[in-house]
Amino acid sequence: MPSNVIVGLQWGDEGKGKITDLLSKNSDYVIRYQGGNNSGHSIHINNRNFILHLIPSGVVNPSIKCIIAPGMVIDPKSLIQEIKEIESIGINTSRVFLAKRAHLTMPYHRLLDEYKEEALGSRSIGTTHRGIGPTYEDKIARIGIRLLDFLNLKVFHKKLKDNVDYKNKIITKVYKKNPIYFKSIYEEYIEYAKILSPRIIDSVHEIHYAFHKKKKILFEGAQAMLLDINYGTYPYVTPSSPSTGGVCTGTGIPPNFLKNFIGIAKAYCTRVGYGPFPTEIRNKMSDIIRKKGNEYGSTTKRSRRCGWLDLLSLKYSCMINGINYLIITKLDVLSELELIKVCVKYKSNGKKIQYFPSNIELEEKKVEAIYIDFPGWKKDISHIHEYDDLPKNCKKYVNFIESYLNLDIVLISVGSERNQNIIKNKSSFLKIFS
């Protein structure tokens, strides 16, 4: 029973949505295991653009069951709007289900997210203000409200009342803001409960039953490894675990259920918001890459910071996640460049280091990226489907990545459309589908 995990290896926006959509064609289930509506997965099919924030990317395929797992936090208003939007363009969402154990993002979570960032001032981390962090905080503090509470409105009423009373103390006394009102929130959310209750399931039982029946399952993460709460560039991270380790805690399965660990990386690097970025490009070259790669956030529309490929961080991400299949995306974006740089080492305090440091947030000003230069290929590759047909300099670039990481690249994406791909390693690609 093959089970595939797709994880981003950089700071997000690697094109996981497109790859999930591609691989889901041979899956029975696509399961999103962490995060909330603070991220967006874009899928391009026949010049139509689908942006998904909470719903797993497999929804485009009508035969697949999609599960929003317990490790996720769900803003019901956002989810219902997303369902309406994709149904309006003819996509059937009847096979999208929600885990009972997933936590709800409430209006006070969004407010507290905003107020905290405001209070931190220059020390803020640049959140999306979607309330994701405060929702996970309540989960860990054991005062969160879960989807299963929608199934018993008496319980939901009590939990919401207790939370509103508690949050108002923080809102009024700490942040000196106006209080929120229980009645309006309760009336709003019981309407959401009516709409979403038919989709709420015991996902743990469903997933284990699927494994027992030898169903093909694809696990999809949001954000990426370098934003992992434990192993990312802390504190500029997301409050969950996008790493492959997050699959088990986010869905309730044991590690021996997992088979293929598929890592997605861009042919260069980007990140949104604040935080360390050793290979960031700080000249007009950044604008060229941003424009060519359409590097603007799917959720926030913020401009992404652009930089050269950082093989030091990529090797670290592959190690933590146990990646055995690598996919490179957006290789076509580099086609216009005369010269392409790749980071292979750092220099810190006069010493060269060949590992990704845990305290890079403190040392960023002392960390200098050391590059190898590659000549560009100056040729459009977006129409190419066979690896041998790529320009010589392009293949040199790809082969160097493989050599440095000691890992075969299975697939190369050369455009945003579903069919703009090059299968580099056909035998490995077939193993993923077997």
Secondary structure, 3 states (H helix, E strand, C coil): CCEEEEEECCCCCCCHHHHHHHHHCCCCEEEECCECCCCCEEEEECCEEEEECCCCHHHHCCCCEEEECCCEEECHHHHHHHHHHHHCCCCCCCCEEEECCCEECCHHHHHHHHHHHHHHHHHCCCCCCCCHHHHHHHHHHCCCCEHHHHHCHHHHHHHHHHHHHHHHHHHHHHCCCCCCCHHHHHHHHHHHHHHHHHHEECHHHHHHHHHHCCCCEEEECCCCHHHCCCCCCCCCCCCCCCCCHHHHHHHCCCHHHCCEEEEEEECCEEECCCCCCCCECCCHHHHHHHHHHCCECCCCCCECEEECEEHHHHHHHHHHHCCCEEEEECHHHHHHCCEEEEEEEEEECCEEECCCCCCHHHHCCCEEEEEEEEECCCCCCCCCCCHHHCCHHHHHHHHHHHHHHCCCEEEEECCCECCCEEECCHHHHHHHHC
